[in-house]
Amino acid sequence: MRLRSAYGRSGRAPGTFDAVRTWNPVGYIGRPAFQRAVENFTQALSYPAASAEQHAAYAGRATAHLWLGNWSDALADPRQVSDDFQLVAEIDDSESGLYNCIWEATSKTFRSHTVWFTWYEDSYAETGDPRIPWEVDPDFSVAVGSLSGLPGGSVPYLPQRKYTSRTDDTPLSSGWEMRLVEAEAILQGAGFGSWQEAMDIPNWEDPSHPGHTPLFIDWPRGPPCFDSPSSERDRNPNVPTIGG
């Protein structure tokens, strides 16, 4: 099970178990962007701050460590973040600069965003994963923009439905995401590096956990929500073979 969460790569298909990165982390001044993030979050943690701010800095640094493959640090930092922590960008419709721009891009007016030809398209169709919903718009079959090479340059319009209004807040990080980062770090070899250790993370299968939806769990201990899809098994060697 490849554990994906809010830090996910929008519109970017993962490689074969991410064996090859399809992005370049080098920033505008020639240093790795995520390494700069680690340094900046570390500096932020050196200042006195409220617990929520400390949790935000640990969460940000944990995500940067994850992208850098610093698995021991990606396991340690999330453990400083409480289960009930949530950080959101508060969205407002008082002026256009504060709108939820993703919803705006999928409104019937602009239609400048589509999940077509992204890995979200097939994954949602196969699994019904509620984290990445999209739908067919009965009123519009193509997006406003065009793309050379397509018939008439018309791009199929498949709007996302994670955000449903101009004022939907945007989640940036949470304690639930940090539990996912912990589990991913373990599966990559941190801690004891075992599947069982990852599954034993507190609240992993607790329906009362903030933001919890039990996805792709065919583990005997928990009630399954969705069976692990074949696409997930094909590209992730961590998924064990479980009898039945």
N, C-alpha and C positions, 0 to 999 in steps of 0.2 A: 504494500500500500504506500504509494507516494503521497506524503502528507502536504496538501496545499492549503493555503489560508489567505488571509488578507494581503499578505505581501506578494501575492501571485503576479505573474507576468501577463499583463493585459494584452490580449490579442496575439500572444507569442506562443507558438507550439513548442512544447518541451522536446529536447532531443531524445535519443535513446537513453532513457534513465539519466538524462542530463549529462551524459558522458562528455559531450562537447558543448561548450557554452556558445550560444547564438547571439551574445551581446558583448559589448566592449565596456568594461568598467572604468576605463581611463577617463578622468575628468578633464575639464578645460585647461587646467594648469599642468597637465601631464602626470598627475598622481592618481592612483586608483581612487575612484569616487567613494567606494565603500570604506576604504581605509581612512579617508578624510572624515567620513561619518563616525567611525569608531573614535577617532581622536577628538572630534567635537563633542560627542556624547560623553566621553570620559571627562572632558573639561567641564561640561555641564554638571556632572555628578560631583565635582569638587566644590560646588557652591551650596550653601545652605538652601534648602527648598522644602516645600510641602511634600508629603508622601506621594501625592498624585503626580507631581512633577518628577520626583525621583523615579517612580514607576515608568513614566513616559520615557525618560532618558535610558533606563535599563532596557525597555522594550525596543527602542530605536537601535541601541547598540547591539542587542541580541539579533535583530534582523540583519544588520550589517555584517555581523560575524557569520551568520548563516550564509549570506551571499559570498563571503570570502572563503567559506569552507573551514572556518576556525571552529571545529565542532565542540571542543572542550569549553570554549567561551560561549558558544551558542547554547550549551547546556546550562552553564552556570548563571548567565545573566537572566534568563527567563524565570529562574527560581527566586529572583528578587522581586518578582511582580505578582501581586495578589490575584486570585481567581476573579474577583469582582471588578478589577480595573477595566475602564473603558476610556478611550480617547477618540473623540469624534470632531470632525470639522463641522461647526454649526452653520447651516445653510439658511439663507434669508432671501425673500423675494422683494426686498425694498429697493434693490438696484441690480442691474444685470450682472455686475461683477461678483455678486454674492449668490447667484443662482446655482443650482446643481447642474453643472455643465454637461454631465453625462446624460441626464434625463433630457436636458434641452436639446442635445444633439440627436436624440431619438424621438423627439416630438414630431408631430406630423408636419410642422412648419419647416424644420431644417433637414431632418433625415440624413444627417452627415456622419452617422455612426452605425455600423452593422457588425454582427458577429459572423457574417458569412466568411468562410474560408479561414476561420480561426479554430483552434482546438476546442473552444467552447461550443461551437456548433454541433459537432459530433458527440461530444461528451454529454451535453445536456439531452440530446436526442436519445442517447443510449441509456442514460441513468436517471434522468429527471432530477439531477442534483439541484436542490433549491438555492444553492449559492450562486448559480450561473444561469438563471432563467432567460429565455428569449422566446419570441413568438413570431408568427407570420402576421403581418398587418394586412387585413382584408381590403384596406383602401389603397395601399401602395405596395407594389411589388418590387420597385427599384428605388435606390437612394438618389439623392439630388446630384451628387458628384458623379464623375465618369472615370473610367479606367481603360487605358489603351489595351487592346487585345481581346476585350469582351465584346460580344455582339452589340453593336451600336454604342459601345462604351458604357453600357448600363450595368450598374453594380446591384446585385440582389440585395434587397433590404430586409434584414432580419433583426429587428430592434431588441435590445436587452430589456429585461423587465425586473432587474434587481432594484432599480430606482423607479418609482412610479409617479413622482411629482417634482416640481421645480424646487420645493422646499425640503426634500429628503436630506437629512444629515448624512455625511460621508464618514463611515468608520475608518479610523487610521490604525488603531491597534487595540488590543484587549488582552485580558488575562487568558481567555480561551485560545487566542492566537499563540500566546506564549507557551501554552501546554502543547500545542502542535509543534512549535519550534523545538521544545524539549524532546518530544518524541522523534522528530526528524534527526536531531543531533545524535540521539541514542542509536537509531537505525544506521547512522553513518559511522558508528564506532565509539562514540563518547560513552562515558559511564561503563556499564558492563556490555554495552553494544548488543543487547538481545531484544528480540521481538517482544518477549514476555515483559521485560523491564519497561518498554515503551507503552505496552498495553496497561501496565499497572500504575501509570501516572494518575494521581488523585483526580477524581471526577471525570475521568476519560469517558465512562459510559453512564454518567449520572444525568438523567434527563432534566434535573433541576439546575444544571450548570448554566450560567449566563451564556446565551447564544448557542447552546448546544443543539446540534442535530446529528444523530448517530449515522454516519455515512460509510458505505462500503465496508460494513463490519460483518464478516461471516465467521467470526470467532465464536467458539462454542459457549463462552461465558455470557454473551450479551445477546439481546434480541436483535436480529438483523433488520436494518432499514433498507439497504440496497446490497445485493451481492456485488462483490468486486467485479467490475466489468472486464471483459476480455482485453480491452485496450489497456487497462491499468495493469493487468497481470503480464501482458506481453512486454511492457517496457519497464517493469519494476521487479528486480530479482528478490526484493525483500518480502514479497507476498508469499507466504508459505502455502504448501499444499495441505489442505485440511480435508480429511476423509468425509465422504457422504456425497 
